[in-house]
Amino acid sequence: MSHPVSVDVVIVGGGLAGLAAARRLDRAGVDWLLVEAADRLGGRVATDIVDGWRLDRGFQVVNTAYPRLSALVDIDTLDMRYFTPGVLVRRGSSLHRLENPLRDPKAAAQALNSGIGSLADRLKLAALATRCATYPPSRLLDAPEMTTQEALRRAGLSHRMIEELLRPFLSGVFADRALDTSSHLLAMVLRSFARGRIGVPAAGMAALPAAVAGPLPYPQLLVGARTLLVAPGMVVTNGGDIHCRAAIIATDPSTAATLLPQLPKPDMRGLTTFYFGADQAPIDEPTLLLDGDRREIVANTTVVSNAAPEYAPAGKSLIAASSVGVAAPSGASEAVIRVELARIYDTPTDDWELLSVVSIPEALPAATVPQSRLRKPVALGDGLFVAGDHRDSPSIQGALAGGWRTAGAVLASLNALTGAGL
């Protein structure tokens, strides 16, 4: 852009929320323009290809039960590669399996005999997951809100079950080791894990934003355009001014708070993913492993290439290990992770090649109590709107649903202005 342009709506940010908003505006026939500062679309959902390895920007997965995902994308086009519907938990010298009987009824008998928690624990967890999977979302969100840790205790789960299974699993999901996350988000997460399948696209997680953006007219997606200022009726970029009737700020929360000082920045949670390459996989199945020994260093780990061979060069295996918080790449942190992975997989890791350490200080917005119904206001007045998982639930679903919801609010505002003759 070398001269001022005019559109109905400017979307600032080309992550999942911005792309979902663009899809709804485009479907409604509104004149829109999306500007993205980076040289690609997708925001936090990205894949780097390094010497034949596909390294996502932190370990991420697609959950097929996310409602807005299936509404925007034909999941078959993602060419999904799935992980098993369960986990393996390392306790001492043994690995204990717990699978989701709602996804695989044959796993029900095995779950009853699992070494994870007591039989009463496993039955109570199954009952909790079943309620979340079968109750309408409105009923789940009408329930009294509390922290995740309190909700698990009120469900009758033992300290051992929480510490050996649920804390390591949920800390990786929420980036929250203390489990202060809202029970309303817990209910939605359990619902999606119980109802959906977990996997990654064969081409990497970057295939997801590419699929969301696929139907959009390419000339209206401006990458490499950094937004300098947002004001009522105008978005100023390094390529020129854009006049508009409404603007949607769909950036990360920190950038949104910078562009819109009236918008409070949420607390953010960090995650670090260590990627290793190995000549031989330490386990032969695509299953998430959790540390039930309560070391709280590795939240989860998996051999990604067991699910998606396309993530590794031929004859190689890709192992991902995630930790809560931010770990600066160093010999010390790498050595600690190697020791922990050797214990969890019960195999030497000295000859594994460290491929990358992906530290994301602002991986997810904190969702501490109160979150109410997981929806925050998106209309800020004067034609300014905000979208993102920090206004909904911190997840891929939250980003997609949040962008769609914000676009709906913009359409209602534009229709009101048109009806008023403005």
Helices and strands as residue ranges (DSSP letters): E 5-12, H 16-27, E 32-36, E 47-50, E 53-56, E 62-63, H 67-72, G 75-78, E 80-82, E 86-91, E 94-99, H 107-112, H 119-134, H 137-142, H 148-154, H 159-161, I 162-166, H 167-174, H 183-195, E 198-201, H 207-213, G 218-220, E 221-223, E 227-231, E 234-237, E 240-249, H 253-259, E 268-278, E 288-291, E 300-303, H 304-307, G 309-311, E 317-324, H 331-345, E 353-365, E 379-381, E 384-386, H 396-419
